[in-house]
Amino acid sequence: MEQKIEIINNWNLNKIFNELENGNMKIPRFQRGYVWERSKIVRLLNSIYKQYPIGSFFIWVASTEYKHFCREITELGLPENPESNTYSFILDGQQRITSLFVALKNKILNNTDYSTICFNLEKKEFQIPRLKNEKHNIPAWKLFDRTAYGDVYADYVLNDRSKADIWRDCQQIFTDYPISIIKSLKMDLDQVVSIFERINQGGKRLSLFDLVHASSWSAKFDLREKICAFNDETNVKSFGGIENEVFTQSIALNEFGDCRNYNQLHLTADTCDRLWNVTTECLRIAIDYIKTLGVSFIDFIPYNSFLPILQYYFFTSNHKSIKSEHKESIENWFWTATFSQRYSSSSLTRMKEDAEWISKLSHGENVENVFNVSLTLKELTKIRMQNTSVVKNGILCLLALEKPVDFDNGLQVTLNKTNVSKLNSKENHHFFPYSLMQRFGTDNNGINSLLNFAFISARLRAYP
């Protein structure tokens, strides 16, 4: 089996700094910005001084085709092009690496002067001095500046040999401190994204959308802001809004015909800007169309993945509605994809396959794209209204298409985000109440089964 990672234990801080200064080690754009405060850097330096472990650094080695992934920190004055002709992207550890670099290489970042971090020879610890007249505070950066280090050492040799020894030992500890590097070997982008999504970034796990947003951001185009504005439109808002990934998948489909991770992460600000208006117009049409399939609002949709595929039909065909000869094929695809639970695994690969079908359809090749459905009554009985289920949402769409009416007056129940905001709300009612559980020989699970469900209006919520 081909080895995917290499663990290197013979690096030190000088090696890390050299890689940064040679332009080889880079921060990818999808990493968040530098956020550590000086007090946190002080704790990191003291951990090294005490020879405590500070964790490994995970590095993704990539070719120069990923140049657009680099997020350059101009204040650090590092070269843009790598000396090694490959990039070593920091997937985990950029806060620690940046902290060590700014503190030990005398840098200013985000208008913060890190030269104030000192090593106190008397206390034998790193600190930010509170008193200007406190003695024996040596700026930490002098440990890695040969001239400055030598001047400090020579001065203390003449005046206080014991403190000279402390200074020498501190420098030796930092020079010899072993750094553990986990380096990727021949990993494709999808694998790297999967790894990165599992790395906890300061308590917040970044999603694929976070990565795409960062890699496609520019001063003129902010994908997150565009999405917020779209979801704030009256018609979209009443539908319940659209998830972020629908937009990145849609744009990737429209640009590449494929929305797998690799293609989403290759979206640029220029591409997103160029395709934004046409993609969002196709999404508006897709929303209007999917309502005709019983998706009264977004909570009813079996898969969010349906929206990128449907908008792709309008994008590739340049039509404003489904052509009559395509209507049956698309409806069959929608229902069989729902009840076969097609997108429950390998969803992006399945979307690529369905996008290829849509492209053929919109260009005149009318072929079926249906999937085997094998649902039993027993399986349906086990589906609970309070649980997330693709099949449940499909059933809700079928019920919505029947235009449900109230039991007492026969008036149609309004199904929208304002009236039925939650699937366990009182507008979703039991045919048979809890009081009849014993008579029917069932329990809470049976009473809350999907098959014991009906829509009612808000007006009837006061009735038992």
PyMOL commands that set and color helices and strands:
alter all, ss='L'
color gray80, all
select helices_A, chain A and resi 13-21+38-49+64-69+74-76+94-104+114-116+140-144+146-159+161-176+189-197+208-215+223-231+234-239+244-256+261-264+269-291+298-300+306-317+324-339+342-344+347-362+377-381+390-401+434-440+444-447+450-452+458-462
alter helices_A, ss='H'
color red, helices_A
select strands_A, chain A and resi 5-11+25-26+57-62+87-92+108-109+112-113+118-120+125-127+137-139+179-184+200-201+204-205+428-430+453-455
alter strands_A, ss='S'
color yellow, strands_A
deselect
rebuild
show_as cartoon
